[in-house]
Amino acid sequence: MLKASMYFAYGRDARTGLQSKTTFEAILAGERTSTTRFAVWPGSERYRVLKVGDTIRFFEDREMRGRHVDVVVTELPRDIDLARCSQADLASWSACEGWSETAGRSYGRRYGLGLQVRYKVAR
């Protein structure tokens, strides 16, 4: 099982209509159904090997000791270039991630190619 932290606050970069304040809350509320990891981030390659049905345990805190939620991968990880993708792809990404489209373009310019993993909360 892959373990990772999911503690980021959306702040002003939240997509319109998002009720959750943090990425962890958004998973629990069903407002976040994917994560994007950028190649320049340490540990991002461990997401590339995920398969449909694999479990990821996301922790609410950076130290990965507190509250957590398990999610199940629903699609094979896919590359996404947020700096250059179509507006439709960016809108789809935003709907799954909770971040605004503007934030997505900015992340793409700042971090380069990303890997998106879609999931659902394990029941």
Secondary structure, 3 states (H helix, E strand, C coil): CEEEECCCECHHHECCCCCCCEHHHHHHHCCCCEEEEECCCCCCHHHHCCCCCCEEEEECCCCCCCCEEEEEECCCCEEECCCCCCHHHHHHHHHHHCECHHHHHHHHHHHCCEEEEEEEECC
